[in-house]
Amino acid sequence: MEISLSQRAAIVTGGSKGIGLAVAARFAASGADVAIVARTAEPLKEAVSAIRKSTQSRVIGVQADVSKGHSISSPTRSSTMTWN
C-alpha cells in the first residue's frame, strides 16, 4: 500500500539505527520531512546522509537524549526552525 506523507513532518526518536532508522527511512520515502533524534553524533550523521541520498525529503539530525527533560523540546524546536 502506497501512502503519501508529502507536506507532513515526522520526528523519530532512536532514529540512527535499527527499527528507528527503518521508520525514518520509510517516512522519508513516503514524502515526509523527517527529524531524526539520537544520542550519538556519528551514527546520527550517517543515518541522515543515507536517507538524504535515497529520498527527496528534507531530513535533519538532532542530537538529544529524550530521557533528559531539558532535551525534549530540542527536536521540535530544531525541526520547526528548519522547515518554517
C-alpha positions in Angstrom: 0.0 0.0 0.0 1.3 3.4 -1.0 0.7 6.3 1.4 1.8 9.8 0.6 3.1 11.9 3.5 4.1 14.9 1.5 3.6 18.2 3.4 3.8 16.2 6.6 6.6 16.1 9.2 7.8 13.3 11.5 10.1 13.3 14.5 11.7 9.8 15.0 13.5 9.2 18.3 16.1 6.5 18.3 16.3 7.0 14.5 20.0 6.5 13.9 19.9 2.7 13.7 17.6 -0.4 13.9 13.9 0.0 13.8 14.1 3.8 14.3 16.2 4.1 11.2 13.9 1.9 9.2 10.9 4.0 10.3 12.6 7.3 9.5 13.6 6.0 6.1 10.1 4.8 5.3 8.6 8.2 6.4 11.1 10.0 4.1 10.4 7.6 1.2 6.7 8.4 1.6 7.5 12.1 1.3 7.6 13.3 4.9 10.1 15.8 6.2 12.0 13.8 8.9 13.8 14.9 12.0 15.9 12.0 13.3 16.7 12.2 17.0 19.6 10.2 18.6 22.1 10.5 21.4 25.3 9.7 19.5 26.5 12.1 16.8 28.3 9.8 14.3 25.6 7.3 13.8 23.1 10.2 13.5 25.1 11.9 10.8 25.4 8.6 8.9 21.6 8.0 9.1 20.8 11.5 7.9 23.2 11.1 5.0 21.9 7.7 4.0 18.3 8.8 3.9 19.1 12.1 2.1 20.8 10.1 -0.6 17.9 7.8 -1.2 15.0 10.3 -1.0 13.9 13.8 -2.0 12.6 14.5 1.5 14.2 17.1 3.9 16.0 15.2 6.7 17.7 16.7 9.7 19.5 15.1 12.6 19.1 16.3 16.2 21.4 15.1 18.8 19.4 14.8 22.0 18.7 12.4 24.9 14.9 12.4 25.3 15.3 10.7 28.7 16.5 14.0 29.9 13.8 16.6 30.5 15.8 19.6 29.1 16.4 17.8 25.8 12.8 17.0 24.9 12.0 20.4 23.3 15.2 20.4 21.2 13.9 18.2 18.3 10.7 20.1 18.0 12.4 23.5 18.1 15.1 22.4 15.6 12.6 21.0 13.1 10.3 24.0 13.4 13.2 26.4 12.8 14.5 24.4 9.8 11.2 23.8 8.0 9.3 27.0 8.7 
